[in-house]
Amino acid sequence: MDVRDIRELLSEYEIKFIRLAFCDISGIQKNIAIMADEFEHAVTHGVSFDASAIKGFLNVNESDLLLFPDLDTFSILPWRPSDRAVARFYCYITYPDRRPFEGDGRYLLSEIEKRSGQAGYSFLVGPECEFYLFETDDKGFPTLTPFDEAGYFDMAPLDRGENVRREICFALENMGLKPERSHHEHGPGQNEIDFRCSSPLKAADDLMTFKTAVKAIAQQHGLFASFLPKPLENESGNGLHINLSLYENAENLFEKEDPKAMSFMSGILRRMKEITPFANPLVSSYERLGQFEAPSTVSWSHQNRSTLVRIPYAEGHDCRMEVRSPDPAANPYLLISLLLSAGFEGIADELGPELEAAGDMLSSPLSERLPLSLSEAVEEARRSSFIRRVIPERIVEGYLEDREAEAAEYERNGKDHDYLISRYFRFV
Protein backbone atom coordinates (compact mmCIF):
# COMPACT_ATOMS: atom_id res chain seq x y z
CA MET A 1 0.00 0.00 0.00
CA ASP A 2 1.11 3.56 -0.60
CA VAL A 3 -0.07 6.89 0.79
CA ARG A 4 -2.56 7.35 -2.02
CA ASP A 5 -4.17 3.96 -1.35
CA ILE A 6 -4.46 4.76 2.36
CA ARG A 7 -5.90 8.20 1.67
CA GLU A 8 -8.63 6.63 -0.47
CA LEU A 9 -9.48 4.09 2.23
CA LEU A 10 -9.66 6.78 4.90
CA SER A 11 -12.15 8.64 2.74
CA GLU A 12 -14.15 5.57 1.67
CA TYR A 13 -14.69 4.34 5.24
CA GLU A 14 -15.03 7.86 6.70
CA ILE A 15 -12.25 7.16 9.18
CA LYS A 16 -11.74 9.95 11.69
CA PHE A 17 -9.15 8.48 14.06
CA ILE A 18 -5.95 6.54 13.48
CA ARG A 19 -4.15 4.55 16.16
CA LEU A 20 -0.37 4.40 15.87
CA ALA A 21 0.67 1.28 17.80
CA PHE A 22 3.97 -0.13 19.02
CA CYS A 23 5.33 -2.36 21.81
CA ASP A 24 7.48 -1.56 24.79
CA ILE A 25 10.35 -3.95 25.48
CA SER A 26 8.13 -6.10 27.71
CA GLY A 27 5.69 -6.67 24.86
CA ILE A 28 2.95 -4.39 26.19
CA GLN A 29 1.18 -2.67 23.32
CA LYS A 30 1.09 1.14 23.43
CA ASN A 31 -0.59 3.58 21.10
CA ILE A 32 -1.38 7.19 20.34
CA ALA A 33 -4.43 8.32 18.37
CA ILE A 34 -4.19 10.99 15.70
CA MET A 35 -6.90 12.56 13.60
CA ALA A 36 -7.13 11.21 10.06
CA ASP A 37 -6.20 14.64 8.68
CA GLU A 38 -2.78 14.21 10.31
CA PHE A 39 -1.99 10.95 8.51
CA GLU A 40 0.26 12.31 5.76
CA HIS A 41 2.14 14.50 8.23
CA ALA A 42 2.77 11.38 10.34
CA VAL A 43 4.11 9.51 7.30
CA THR A 44 6.48 12.32 6.35
CA HIS A 45 7.57 13.73 9.70
CA GLY A 46 6.60 11.08 12.25
CA VAL A 47 4.71 11.59 15.51
CA SER A 48 6.84 12.42 18.53
CA PHE A 49 6.32 10.96 21.99
CA ASP A 50 7.98 10.99 25.40
CA ALA A 51 10.09 7.83 25.36
CA SER A 52 11.20 8.37 28.97
CA ALA A 53 7.64 7.46 30.00
CA ILE A 54 7.90 4.05 28.28
CA LYS A 55 9.62 1.50 30.51
CA GLY A 56 12.96 0.41 29.08
CA PHE A 57 13.17 3.04 26.33
CA LEU A 58 15.00 6.30 27.17
CA ASN A 59 15.63 8.60 30.15
CA VAL A 60 14.56 12.21 30.65
CA ASN A 61 17.85 13.49 29.21
CA GLU A 62 17.12 12.01 25.78
CA SER A 63 13.39 11.52 25.77
CA ASP A 64 12.18 12.21 22.22
CA LEU A 65 11.41 9.44 19.75
CA LEU A 66 9.27 9.37 16.60
CA LEU A 67 6.62 6.92 15.37
CA PHE A 68 6.38 6.27 11.63
CA PRO A 69 3.40 4.18 10.47
CA ASP A 70 4.19 1.03 8.50
CA LEU A 71 1.72 1.41 5.63
CA ASP A 72 1.52 -2.35 5.07
CA THR A 73 -0.09 -2.78 8.51
CA PHE A 74 -3.18 -0.64 7.81
CA SER A 75 -6.29 -2.13 9.34
CA ILE A 76 -9.73 -0.94 10.40
CA LEU A 77 -10.79 -1.98 13.91
CA PRO A 78 -14.02 -3.94 13.27
CA TRP A 79 -15.29 -3.69 16.86
CA ARG A 80 -15.51 0.10 16.62
CA PRO A 81 -18.76 1.72 15.34
CA SER A 82 -18.74 2.06 11.54
CA ASP A 83 -19.93 5.67 11.74
CA ARG A 84 -16.86 6.49 13.85
CA ALA A 85 -14.41 4.14 12.21
CA VAL A 86 -10.90 3.81 13.62
CA ALA A 87 -7.86 2.61 11.68
CA ARG A 88 -4.63 1.22 13.07
CA PHE A 89 -1.01 1.05 11.94
CA TYR A 90 1.94 -0.61 13.61
CA CYS A 91 4.91 1.72 13.65
CA TYR A 92 8.65 1.82 13.34
CA ILE A 93 10.41 3.91 16.00
CA THR A 94 13.27 6.30 15.25
CA TYR A 95 15.36 8.98 16.89
CA PRO A 96 14.66 12.57 15.74
CA ASP A 97 17.53 12.24 13.22
CA ARG A 98 15.68 9.19 11.74
CA ARG A 99 18.15 6.60 13.06
CA PRO A 100 16.30 3.41 14.02
CA PHE A 101 15.72 3.13 17.76
CA GLU A 102 17.51 0.05 19.07
CA GLY A 103 14.58 -0.81 21.35
CA ASP A 104 12.21 -1.16 18.40
CA GLY A 105 11.49 -4.88 18.25
CA ARG A 106 9.78 -4.55 14.87
CA TYR A 107 12.93 -3.06 13.34
CA LEU A 108 15.11 -5.71 14.97
CA LEU A 109 12.98 -8.55 13.58
CA SER A 110 12.70 -6.95 10.13
CA GLU A 111 16.51 -6.73 9.92
CA ILE A 112 16.91 -10.40 10.86
CA GLU A 113 14.31 -11.31 8.25
CA LYS A 114 16.17 -9.21 5.66
CA ARG A 115 19.54 -10.82 6.46
CA SER A 116 18.07 -14.30 6.25
CA GLY A 117 16.72 -13.49 2.80
CA GLN A 118 20.15 -12.32 1.70
CA ALA A 119 21.55 -15.66 2.89
CA GLY A 120 18.97 -17.53 0.81
CA TYR A 121 16.55 -18.52 3.58
CA SER A 122 13.00 -17.58 4.44
CA PHE A 123 10.57 -18.57 7.16
CA LEU A 124 6.95 -19.10 7.97
CA VAL A 125 6.02 -18.48 11.59
CA GLY A 126 2.76 -19.56 13.16
CA PRO A 127 1.89 -18.66 16.77
CA GLU A 128 -0.73 -20.74 18.61
CA CYS A 129 -2.03 -18.67 21.49
CA GLU A 130 -4.29 -19.81 24.34
CA PHE A 131 -6.45 -17.57 26.52
CA TYR A 132 -9.05 -17.78 29.28
CA LEU A 133 -12.48 -16.15 29.34
CA PHE A 134 -13.64 -15.01 32.77
CA GLU A 135 -16.87 -13.48 34.00
CA THR A 136 -16.96 -9.88 35.21
CA ASP A 137 -18.70 -8.39 38.24
CA ASP A 138 -21.57 -5.89 38.23
CA LYS A 139 -19.07 -3.04 37.82
CA GLY A 140 -17.39 -4.68 34.84
CA PHE A 141 -14.23 -5.70 36.69
CA PRO A 142 -12.79 -9.16 35.99
CA THR A 143 -13.35 -12.04 38.37
CA LEU A 144 -11.60 -15.42 38.57
CA THR A 145 -14.81 -17.26 37.68
CA PRO A 146 -14.32 -19.06 34.34
CA PHE A 147 -16.97 -18.48 31.70
CA ASP A 148 -17.66 -22.23 31.50
CA GLU A 149 -16.61 -25.59 32.93
CA ALA A 150 -15.88 -27.26 29.59
CA GLY A 151 -12.74 -29.21 28.71
CA TYR A 152 -10.65 -30.03 25.66
CA PHE A 153 -12.64 -30.03 22.39
CA ASP A 154 -15.98 -29.93 24.26
CA MET A 155 -19.04 -28.57 22.46
CA ALA A 156 -21.96 -26.36 23.43
CA PRO A 157 -23.74 -26.22 25.81
CA LEU A 158 -20.68 -27.10 27.92
CA ASP A 159 -18.56 -24.83 25.72
CA ARG A 160 -20.07 -21.38 26.25
CA GLY A 161 -17.25 -19.60 24.43
CA GLU A 162 -18.16 -20.87 20.97
CA ASN A 163 -19.96 -17.70 19.86
CA VAL A 164 -17.25 -15.47 21.29
CA ARG A 165 -14.57 -17.38 19.36
CA ARG A 166 -16.66 -17.13 16.20
CA GLU A 167 -16.92 -13.34 16.51
CA ILE A 168 -13.18 -13.11 17.16
CA CYS A 169 -12.54 -15.11 13.98
CA PHE A 170 -14.76 -12.77 11.96
CA ALA A 171 -12.96 -9.75 13.39
CA LEU A 172 -9.56 -11.26 12.58
CA GLU A 173 -10.66 -11.94 9.00
CA ASN A 174 -11.73 -8.32 8.63
CA MET A 175 -8.27 -7.27 9.82
CA GLY A 176 -6.40 -9.38 7.28
CA LEU A 177 -5.60 -12.44 9.39
CA LYS A 178 -6.63 -15.92 8.29
CA PRO A 179 -8.15 -17.91 11.18
CA GLU A 180 -7.88 -21.64 10.48
CA ARG A 181 -9.38 -23.39 13.51
CA SER A 182 -10.73 -22.69 16.98
CA HIS A 183 -11.68 -24.88 19.91
CA HIS A 184 -12.09 -25.14 23.65
CA GLU A 185 -8.87 -25.97 25.48
CA HIS A 186 -8.16 -28.08 28.59
CA GLY A 187 -8.95 -25.53 31.29
CA PRO A 188 -12.43 -24.25 32.24
CA GLY A 189 -13.08 -21.17 30.11
CA GLN A 190 -9.84 -21.75 28.18
CA ASN A 191 -9.80 -21.29 24.41
CA GLU A 192 -7.49 -21.38 21.41
CA ILE A 193 -7.76 -19.82 17.95
CA ASP A 194 -5.08 -20.65 15.38
CA PHE A 195 -4.41 -18.44 12.38
CA ARG A 196 -2.39 -18.96 9.23
CA CYS A 197 1.39 -18.76 9.44
CA SER A 198 3.17 -15.88 7.73
CA SER A 199 6.51 -14.10 7.51
CA PRO A 200 8.23 -13.45 10.87
CA LEU A 201 7.36 -9.75 11.15
CA LYS A 202 3.77 -10.23 10.05
CA ALA A 203 3.39 -13.17 12.43
CA ALA A 204 4.48 -11.00 15.37
CA ASP A 205 2.18 -8.18 14.24
CA ASP A 206 -0.66 -10.68 13.81
CA LEU A 207 -0.18 -11.96 17.34
CA MET A 208 -0.46 -8.44 18.74
CA THR A 209 -3.59 -7.90 16.62
CA PHE A 210 -5.01 -11.20 17.85
CA LYS A 211 -4.56 -10.32 21.52
CA THR A 212 -6.16 -6.90 21.00
CA ALA A 213 -9.12 -8.41 19.15
CA VAL A 214 -9.67 -11.13 21.76
CA LYS A 215 -9.79 -8.62 24.61
CA ALA A 216 -12.05 -6.22 22.70
CA ILE A 217 -14.59 -8.87 21.62
CA ALA A 218 -14.60 -10.47 25.08
CA GLN A 219 -15.37 -7.07 26.62
CA GLN A 220 -18.29 -6.62 24.23
CA HIS A 221 -19.71 -9.89 25.62
CA GLY A 222 -19.29 -8.71 29.21
CA LEU A 223 -16.29 -10.99 29.69
CA PHE A 224 -12.61 -10.59 30.45
CA ALA A 225 -9.94 -12.34 28.37
CA SER A 226 -6.72 -13.24 30.16
CA PHE A 227 -3.40 -14.20 28.57
CA LEU A 228 -1.72 -14.63 31.96
CA PRO A 229 0.50 -17.75 31.81
CA LYS A 230 -1.16 -19.30 34.88
CA PRO A 231 -4.41 -17.57 35.91
CA LEU A 232 -5.86 -20.59 37.74
CA GLU A 233 -3.52 -22.32 40.15
CA ASN A 234 -4.64 -25.92 39.55
CA GLU A 235 -5.60 -25.72 35.88
CA SER A 236 -3.83 -25.67 32.55
CA GLY A 237 -1.73 -22.58 31.81
CA ASN A 238 -1.82 -20.41 28.70
CA GLY A 239 0.84 -21.32 26.15
CA LEU A 240 2.17 -19.60 23.07
CA HIS A 241 3.52 -22.35 20.83
CA ILE A 242 5.71 -21.00 18.03
CA ASN A 243 5.69 -23.02 14.79
CA LEU A 244 8.67 -22.47 12.50
CA SER A 245 9.17 -23.59 8.89
CA LEU A 246 12.56 -23.06 7.22
CA TYR A 247 12.76 -22.55 3.45
CA GLU A 248 15.68 -22.57 1.02
CA ASN A 249 15.00 -22.04 -2.69
CA ALA A 250 11.24 -22.30 -1.96
CA GLU A 251 11.74 -25.79 -0.45
CA ASN A 252 10.50 -26.46 3.07
CA LEU A 253 13.54 -28.08 4.69
CA PHE A 254 11.43 -29.65 7.44
CA GLU A 255 9.44 -31.67 4.89
CA LYS A 256 12.25 -34.23 4.58
CA GLU A 257 14.01 -33.25 7.81
CA ASP A 258 16.95 -31.89 5.86
CA PRO A 259 20.20 -31.70 7.90
CA LYS A 260 19.95 -27.90 7.82
CA ALA A 261 16.48 -28.09 9.37
CA MET A 262 17.78 -30.34 12.13
CA SER A 263 20.74 -27.99 12.69
CA PHE A 264 18.28 -25.09 12.89
CA MET A 265 16.28 -26.95 15.53
CA SER A 266 19.44 -27.91 17.41
CA GLY A 267 20.58 -24.29 17.50
CA ILE A 268 17.33 -23.31 19.20
CA LEU A 269 17.62 -26.15 21.70
CA ARG A 270 21.20 -25.10 22.51
CA ARG A 271 20.19 -21.50 23.29
CA MET A 272 16.75 -22.03 24.80
CA LYS A 273 17.86 -21.70 28.44
CA GLU A 274 19.35 -18.29 27.60
CA ILE A 275 16.22 -17.31 25.65
CA THR A 276 13.87 -18.37 28.46
CA PRO A 277 13.36 -14.95 30.17
CA PHE A 278 12.23 -13.64 26.77
CA ALA A 279 9.93 -16.63 26.19
CA ASN A 280 8.63 -16.75 29.77
CA PRO A 281 8.98 -13.20 31.15
CA LEU A 282 6.77 -13.28 34.25
CA VAL A 283 7.01 -15.02 37.59
CA SER A 284 3.65 -16.55 36.67
CA SER A 285 5.31 -18.15 33.63
CA TYR A 286 7.17 -20.61 35.86
CA GLU A 287 3.97 -21.80 37.54
CA ARG A 288 2.98 -23.10 34.08
CA LEU A 289 6.17 -24.92 33.03
CA GLY A 290 6.37 -28.62 33.88
CA GLN A 291 2.59 -29.10 34.12
CA PHE A 292 -0.25 -29.92 31.71
CA GLU A 293 2.10 -30.66 28.75
CA ALA A 294 4.10 -27.44 29.23
CA PRO A 295 7.76 -28.53 28.91
CA SER A 296 10.45 -28.22 31.53
CA THR A 297 13.40 -29.96 29.80
CA VAL A 298 15.61 -29.17 26.81
CA SER A 299 14.41 -32.01 24.59
CA TRP A 300 12.79 -32.79 21.25
CA SER A 301 10.63 -35.46 19.66
CA HIS A 302 8.14 -36.06 16.90
CA GLN A 303 4.97 -36.94 18.81
CA ASN A 304 5.84 -36.41 22.48
CA ARG A 305 4.05 -33.31 23.77
CA SER A 306 6.10 -33.15 26.97
CA THR A 307 9.22 -32.03 25.06
CA LEU A 308 10.44 -28.49 24.43
CA VAL A 309 10.46 -28.92 20.65
CA ARG A 310 8.21 -31.14 18.58
CA ILE A 311 8.30 -31.98 14.88
CA PRO A 312 4.63 -32.90 14.45
CA TYR A 313 3.20 -35.05 11.69
CA ALA A 314 2.41 -32.84 8.69
CA GLU A 315 2.67 -32.81 4.90
CA GLY A 316 4.18 -30.40 2.39
CA HIS A 317 4.28 -26.76 3.43
CA ASP A 318 2.75 -27.62 6.81
CA CYS A 319 5.95 -29.42 7.90
CA ARG A 320 7.54 -27.51 10.76
CA MET A 321 9.04 -27.53 14.22
CA GLU A 322 7.05 -26.36 17.23
CA VAL A 323 8.61 -24.57 20.22
CA ARG A 324 6.32 -25.32 23.15
CA SER A 325 7.70 -23.44 26.16
CA PRO A 326 6.81 -19.77 25.38
CA ASP A 327 3.73 -18.11 26.84
CA PRO A 328 1.56 -15.17 25.71
CA ALA A 329 3.29 -12.64 27.99
CA ALA A 330 6.36 -12.74 25.72
CA ASN A 331 7.33 -9.85 23.44
CA PRO A 332 6.88 -11.66 20.10
CA TYR A 333 9.32 -9.42 18.22
CA LEU A 334 12.19 -10.14 20.60
CA LEU A 335 11.27 -13.80 21.04
CA ILE A 336 11.06 -14.60 17.31
CA SER A 337 14.26 -12.62 16.67
CA LEU A 338 16.09 -14.77 19.22
CA LEU A 339 14.64 -18.06 17.97
CA LEU A 340 15.57 -17.36 14.35
CA SER A 341 19.05 -16.18 15.31
CA ALA A 342 19.65 -19.29 17.43
CA GLY A 343 18.49 -21.47 14.56
CA PHE A 344 20.81 -19.73 12.10
CA GLU A 345 23.68 -20.17 14.51
CA GLY A 346 22.90 -23.89 14.57
CA ILE A 347 23.06 -24.03 10.76
CA ALA A 348 26.36 -22.14 10.72
CA ASP A 349 27.82 -24.54 13.31
CA GLU A 350 26.35 -27.59 11.50
CA LEU A 351 24.89 -28.88 14.75
CA GLY A 352 23.46 -32.36 14.78
CA PRO A 353 20.38 -33.24 16.84
CA GLU A 354 20.55 -34.85 20.24
CA LEU A 355 18.81 -38.20 20.67
CA GLU A 356 15.04 -37.98 20.33
CA ALA A 357 13.34 -38.00 23.72
CA ALA A 358 11.16 -40.89 24.83
CA GLY A 359 8.75 -41.08 27.74
CA ASP A 360 7.33 -38.35 29.94
CA MET A 361 9.92 -35.57 29.88
CA LEU A 362 8.04 -33.50 32.47
CA SER A 363 9.31 -35.82 35.20
CA SER A 364 12.61 -36.91 33.66
CA PRO A 365 15.51 -36.40 36.12
CA LEU A 366 18.16 -37.09 33.47
CA SER A 367 17.50 -34.35 30.91
CA GLU A 368 18.87 -30.82 30.92
CA ARG A 369 16.21 -28.62 32.49
CA LEU A 370 14.89 -25.24 31.57
CA PRO A 371 15.21 -22.57 34.29
CA LEU A 372 12.85 -23.27 37.17
CA SER A 373 12.26 -19.61 38.09
CA LEU A 374 12.44 -16.14 36.61
CA SER A 375 15.53 -15.37 38.71
CA GLU A 376 17.31 -18.44 37.34
CA ALA A 377 16.29 -17.53 33.78
CA VAL A 378 17.65 -14.00 34.18
CA GLU A 379 20.99 -15.41 35.35
CA GLU A 380 21.17 -17.62 32.26
CA ALA A 381 20.58 -14.59 30.02
CA ARG A 382 23.07 -12.41 31.91
CA ARG A 383 25.83 -14.93 31.16
CA SER A 384 24.87 -15.11 27.48
CA SER A 385 26.96 -13.46 24.78
CA PHE A 386 24.47 -14.84 22.25
CA ILE A 387 21.62 -12.67 23.59
CA ARG A 388 23.78 -9.55 23.22
CA ARG A 389 24.69 -10.44 19.65
CA VAL A 390 20.99 -10.33 18.78
CA ILE A 391 19.61 -7.56 21.02
CA PRO A 392 21.56 -4.36 21.82
CA GLU A 393 23.26 -4.33 25.23
CA ARG A 394 21.27 -1.39 26.64
CA ILE A 395 17.97 -3.04 25.79
CA VAL A 396 19.08 -6.38 27.22
CA GLU A 397 20.15 -4.76 30.49
CA GLY A 398 16.93 -2.78 30.83
CA TYR A 399 14.85 -5.85 30.11
CA LEU A 400 16.70 -8.09 32.55
CA GLU A 401 16.69 -5.45 35.30
CA ASP A 402 12.91 -5.24 34.94
CA ARG A 403 12.62 -9.04 35.19
CA GLU A 404 14.87 -9.04 38.27
CA ALA A 405 12.65 -6.45 39.93
CA GLU A 406 9.57 -8.61 39.21
CA ALA A 407 11.25 -11.66 40.76
CA ALA A 408 12.40 -9.71 43.85
CA GLU A 409 8.90 -8.33 44.43
CA TYR A 410 7.51 -11.86 44.23
CA GLU A 411 10.04 -13.00 46.85
CA ARG A 412 9.06 -10.11 49.14
CA ASN A 413 5.42 -11.17 48.88
CA GLY A 414 6.07 -14.73 49.99
CA LYS A 415 5.95 -16.41 46.57
CA ASP A 416 2.18 -16.25 46.76
CA HIS A 417 -0.08 -17.07 43.79
CA ASP A 418 -2.65 -14.54 45.00
CA TYR A 419 0.03 -11.85 44.74
CA LEU A 420 0.63 -12.82 41.10
CA ILE A 421 -3.07 -12.50 40.39
CA SER A 422 -3.29 -9.05 41.99
CA ARG A 423 -0.10 -7.96 40.20
CA TYR A 424 -0.74 -9.24 36.67
CA PHE A 425 -4.26 -10.53 36.11
CA ARG A 426 -5.94 -7.36 34.87
CA PHE A 427 -3.03 -6.32 32.67
CA VAL A 428 -1.97 -9.46 30.75
Number of C-alpha atoms within 10 A of each C-alpha: 10 9 12 10 10 17 15 11 16 21 11 9 15 15 20 16 19 25 23 24 20 24 22 17 24 20 20 15 16 12 16 14 13 16 12 19 14 12 20 15 11 18 15 10 13 21 20 18 14 15 18 16 12 15 15 21 22 20 14 10 7 12 16 16 23 24 24 22 25 17 17 12 18 20 20 23 22 19 15 12 9 13 10 11 18 24 23 23 20 25 23 20 26 21 16 16 8 13 11 16 18 18 23 21 27 24 19 21 24 17 14 19 20 13 13 16 14 10 9 11 18 21 20 21 23 26 26 21 22 24 27 29 28 22 22 19 13 8 6 12 12 20 16 17 15 19 21 19 15 23 18 14 12 16 14 11 10 15 23 18 22 18 12 17 21 16 16 23 24 14 22 21 14 14 20 14 21 17 19 11 13 17 20 27 22 20 22 23 24 30 27 20 22 18 23 16 24 19 17 25 23 20 23 25 17 25 22 22 20 23 19 14 21 24 19 20 20 21 17 11 12 15 24 25 26 27 27 27 32 27 26 21 13 12 15 20 29 30 28 26 21 25 22 28 24 26 20 14 9 12 15 23 22 26 19 12 15 13 16 22 26 22 24 31 32 27 26 25 25 18 23 25 24 26 27 23 28 32 27 28 28 25 26 26 27 22 19 28 27 20 17 16 21 23 26 26 28 23 26 27 19 16 14 20 21 27 29 28 28 23 21 17 12 11 11 12 16 17 21 28 26 24 24 24 28 29 32 28 23 24 24 31 27 24 23 24 23 26 23 24 24 26 25 22 20 25 20 13 13 16 19 17 19 13 9 12 19 15 11 13 24 21 14 13 9 8 14 12 18 24 23 15 19 24 18 18 25 26 16 20 23 15 11 15 11 16 21 16 11 18 18 13 14 14 18 20 16 18 20 22 14 18 22 20 12 17 20 15 16 18 12 9 12 9 14 11 18 13 14 19 18 10 14 17 21 15 11 16
